[in-house]
Amino acid sequence: MPAANPESVISVVLKSATTPRTAPTLAQFAMPSFAWRLSDEQVAGVATFARRNWGNDADKVDASAMSSLRPATHAKAFK
């Protein structure tokens, strides 16, 4: 079941994420930040896709949710 609040998936798309390195899993996987490249509408689309697929049934993500989550250095890039 997806989280009611989409902030975590939005944060991953905007700011990046890296998996932890553990004893059983020595490889580390990373997703880069896309804040510099995607508009608020595009990030909302990616987040909505992730939250509505693979058996999930979450609400659509509204682009207005990005304003408080987008890194300050990229906040004005798409306005």
Secondary structure, 3 states (H helix, E strand, C coil): CCCCCCHHHHHHHHHCEECCCCCCCCCCCEECCCCCCCCHHHHHHHHHHHHHCCCCCCCCCCHHHHCCCCCHHHCCCCC
